[in-house]
Amino acid sequence: MSQAEPSLIQVVDLAKHFDVSKPFLNRLLDREPRLTLKAVDGVTFEIPRGRTFSLVGESGCGKSTVARTVVGLYRPSGGSVFFEGHEISTLRSRTAMKPFRKRLQMIFQDPYASLNPRWRVADIIAEPIRAHGLATDRAEVMAKVGELLSHVKLTPKDGEKYPHEFSGGQRQRISIARALASNPEFLVCDEPTSALDVSVQAQILNLMKDLQRELGLTYLFISHNLAVVYHISDWVGVMYLGRLVEWADKRRLFRFPRHPYTRMLLDTIPDLDMSGRNRQPVAGEVPNPITPPTGCTFHPRCPFANDRCRQEVPASTPLEGGGAVACHAVEEGRLPAEDRGLVEPAQPVPPALAAS
C-alpha cells in the first residue's frame, strides 16, 4: 500500500486458535491428545484510512474469524491489532476499550438474526447512541435516529416498526444505521450481502460506497463472492486455511493473480469474451483445519506442487508494485509462462453490480 496513505488499521501476525478437544475424562479414557483448530494462523495486513480491504476465500478459510478478532469479539491467540497506532488487541477491560469501541463497529452477515425482534427499530438504533453518551434527551436521540434512517434510504417513520415488518435488504439497511449510530471510523463487514438477492446486493453495496465517500469510512470487507469483492474493494487479500496467501491492489490481483489458488478462484468467473485461455477450475475441498497438510497447506490441490511445497511453509514475498504472495512456485519461477498475466475479464462483475 502507498506510503502516502496512513494506516488506520494494522494487523500483525494475527492468530486465533480454538480448543476443540473432547472433555478431559473422554480424552483420558480414549487416550487422545488435545486438538487445536488454527482458524487464523499468522495474518498480516493494513488498511489506509478511507479505503476498503477485502478478504476472500472459500468457506472455512478463517475470514469471519479474522473479522471477529479484529473487532474484539474474539481474543487473539497471538499477534496484534493496532487502531491508529494504539494496540487494542491487548485491552481486556471495558474501561480500557471504551475510547475505541465507538470508533469501530461491525455489520453482521444475517440481518434476520442480528436485530432484536422484540425491539422497535428506533430503539435498536438508539441503543448505541445512549450507550456511548452521544445524546441523552429523548427528543435529541429520536432526531438522531431519524437522521440515520434517512441516511440509509429509509424514513424516520420506519423507526416505529419491528424488524419482521421489513424485507432482508431493508433489515440490512437498519443494521448499517445501527452501526453508524456511534459515529464510527472503521466498519467490519462480515458478508453483509450474502443473504440477499443479487439486485438487493447491488443496492446495499452502492449505499456502502456512498456512505464511505460521505463519511470517510474505512472498511474491512469479508466475502466469498468475487463479483462483490471487485465492486467494493481497493485492496484484496486471498485467504486459505487460516493464512493470507496473496494480497494486492484489486485491479492488479484480478488482472495478474500470482498464487495458484487465486488463479483457480478467478477461473470461476465466466469468460464472457470467450478468449479461449486455459482455465483451471477449483478442484478438491478445503482440508480439515484441525489436521492441516504439512508445508504449504494448498499443496494437495495445487498442480505446481513439489517436495518443497509438501515440507516447507512458504514465506510471504513482496510483489513489484505492491502486495505479497506466499508461494514456493512463484518464488522459484516454476509457474508456466503461458499462465502469467491473465487477462482481466471484460465483465468481471454481473451487470447488476457494474453500475455505481
N, C-alpha and C positions, 0 to 999 in steps of 0.2 A: 504494500500500500504506500501511497505517496508520503514522502517525508513531510510535505507541507500540510498534511491533514492530521491534526492532533487526535489521538485516540481517546474516545470516551470510555470504551470497554477494552480491557486486556485480559485474556485468558491464557494462563501459562501452565503447561504440563498438567492440565486438569484430569483428575481420575475420580471415578466413583465405583466402588466395589460393593456388592451385596452378598451377605452370608446366606446361602440357600441350603445349608446343611439340614439334615434331619435333626429332630430333638436329641439331646445328649444320650438318653437311655437307648434310643433306637440305634444310634451310631455305635454305641458300646456293644450292643447285642449283635449287630450286623458287622462289626469290626470295619466300619467305614470311616474315612477321614472327613474333615470339614471340607465343604465345597464352596468356592467363591466364584461369583459371576462378575467378571470385569466389564461392566456395562459401558464405562468410559475409561480409556487407558492411555493417558498422556496426550490430551488435545491442546493445541496452542493456536490462537488466532487473536486478532484485534479488530475493532470496529471504529472507524473515524466518526466523529460527531456528524449527525445528519445523514448518514449513509445506511445501507442495508447489507448485512452479511447473512447469506442463507446457507443452511446445512441441508444436504440432500443425500439420499441413500435408501436402500431397501428397508422394510420394516424389521425392527430388531437390531439395527446397527448402532443405536445409542443416541440418536438425535434428540429425542424428547428428554432423555436423562441429562444431557448437556444443558438443555433449556432450563430444566427444573433446578439444576445445581447452580447455574449462573445466577438465577433469580433468588436463590436462598431457600427453596423448598426442600432441597437435599443438602446435607453437609458433605463437602468433598472428602474423599479418602486420601487425596493428595493434590498437590498443585495449588494454584492461587487464582483468584478473580479480583481484578482491580477495576474500580469505578473512579474515573477522573484521577488516577494515581493513588487512590486510597484502597488498601486491601480490605475487601468486605467479606471474603471467604472465611476469615478467622473470627469474625464478630459472632458472639453467641447470644448476648442478651438483647432484649427488645429495645432497651435504652440506647445501647451502642449502635443498633441498626436503624433506629428511628430517623436520623438525619438523611439516610439513603433510601429508606423504604418508600417514601412517597415519590422519589425520583425515578424509580424503576417499577414497572408493573408487567402483568402477564395477561395475554389473551389466550384462552384455552381452546382446545380442539372442538369440543362438543357444546354448542350453545344451548342444547336441551338440558344438559346436566350441570352446567356451570352457573345457572341462575336459580335462586331460591324460589320455588313455585308458590310459596305462601306469602311472599312479599310483593307489594306493588312495585312497578318499575321505578317509580320516583324514589322509593325507599332503598332499592338496590343501588341506584346511582348515588344517592345521598350519603350512603354509609361511609365511603372513603372521605368525603368532604368533612363529615363530622369527626371521623376517627383522626384525621390529621389537623383538625382545628382550623380549617380553611374558612369556615363560616359557622356561626353559632345561632344566629337569628333564623327562625324557620322561614320567614319570607325571603331572606337572602339565600338560604340553601335551596329553596324551591326555584328561585330565579336562576341559580347556577345550574340546577338540574334541567330546566327548560332550555337553557343555552346549550348545554351538552347534547340534548336530544336533537336540537335543531342542527347542531354541528355534524351529526351523523345522519342527516336527512330524514329524521322523524319529527314529530310535532310535540310541543310541550304537553298537550292533552293526552298523549300516549303514556305519560307518567302515571295516569290514574288506572291503567290496565294491569293485568297479571301476565307473566311470561307466556302462559299457554294460549293467550289470545293472539300471538304473533307467529309469523312464519319463521323458518330457520334463518333466512337471511336477515330478517328484522331482529331476531334474537341476537345474532352476532353483532349487529349494529349497537344493540343495548350493551353487550359485553364490551365493545370498544368504548362506548360512552362511559361505562363504569371505570375502565382502565384509565381514561383521560381525566377522571374526576379529581385526581390528586396533582394535576399539572406535571406529569412525568416527563423526563427527557429520553428515557430508554424503555422500549417495549419489547418483551419477548413474546413472539407469536408462534404458538405450538400448533401447526397445521390448522390455522383458523378457517380455512375454506374447504377442508377435505370432506366435511359432512354436508356440503351444499351442492346444488345443481350448478352446472357449468356457467349458465347465464348469470346466476346469482353470485358465483365466484368472481366473475368479471366486475360486478358492481362493488363488491366488498374490497377487491384489490385496488380498484380505481379510487375508492374512498380512502383507503390507507395511504396511497401515494399522494392524494390531495392533502390529507392531514399532515403527512411528512413535510411537504413543501410549506404549508401554512405555519406549522408549529415547530419546525426544525427537529422532528423526532428522529431517533436512531433506532433501528430495528435489528433484532436477531430473529430471523425467519426460518422456521422449520417446515420442511415439506418433503414428500416423496414424488411430487408432481413436477416434472421438468419444465412444462409449459408455464406453470405458475412461478417457478423459480426464475425463469428467463424474464418474465414480465416485471417482476418487482425488485430484483436484486441489483446491487452494484458489484458485489463480490460473492463468489460461490465456493463453498467447501464441500468436498465429497467424503462421506464417512463410510467406513466398512468395519464392522465388528469392533466398535469402540474406538477406532483410530481415524484420524484425518489423513486420507491417502493422497489427496490433492486439493489445492485451493488456488484460485486465480481470479482475475477480473472476469466478469460474466462473459463478455464477448470473446475474450481470449480462450476461456475454458470451453465454450461451445464451439468455437472455430478450430482450436488446436488442442484438443484433450491429449494429455500425455499418459496418464495411468491407464492400463488395460481395463480396469473396472469402470473408469469414467467413460472410456470409449464404448464399452458394452452397454452402459446406461443410455448414452446418447444415440446408439444404434436402434433404440426402441422408438425414436422419433420417426414418423413416416417420412420417406424420401419423396416429397411431392414433385420434385424436379425430375424424378426417375433418372438420376445421374448414372446409375449402374455401378456405383462404387461398392467395394466389398463391405459387407455388414456382418458383424459377429454378435448375434443375439445373446442376451444374458442366459447363461447355462447354469444348471445346478441350483443349489439352495445355500442360504447363509448357514455356516456350520454352527453347531451348538456352542454358545459363548462360554459355557461352563468348562468345556474341554476344547478350546480352540486349536487349530492346527499350529504346528511349530513354525518358526521362521516367519515369513510373510503369510498372514492368515488368508490371503486371497489365492495362494498358490494352487490349491486343489481345483480351482475354477479357471486358472489363468493359462492361456495357450502358449505363453512365453516363459513359463517357469522352468528353472533348472535346480541343481542341487543346492546352490547358494540360497535360492529363494525358500527352499524347504528347511533350511537350517538357521538362517540369519535374519533377524528383524531389520528391515530397511530403514535407514535414517532419512529424515526429510532433507531434500536437496533443493536449494533455491533455483527458481526458473528465471531466465532472462526476461526482463520486462515486468517482474513482479510475480509473486506466487511461489508455490513449492510443490514438490511431488515426492512421495516415498515409494520408490520402486527400483529394484536392482536392475531390471531390464532397461529402464530409462537411463540410469546412471552408466551402464555399460554399453549403451547404444545397440542393444540386441533387438530392438523393435524393427520389423521390416520397413524399408524405405517407403514403400507404397502406402503404408499406413500412416505416415507422418503428415500433419497438416490437413486434417479432414476439412472438407468444405462445409461452411456453415449452412444449415438448411435454409432454403429460400423462405419457408414459412415455419419458423421454429415454434410458434405458438398458434393455437387454434384461432380462427377469425374472431371469435367472441372475446378473446383476451387481447387481441392485437391492437384494438383501439383504446387509446388512453390519452 
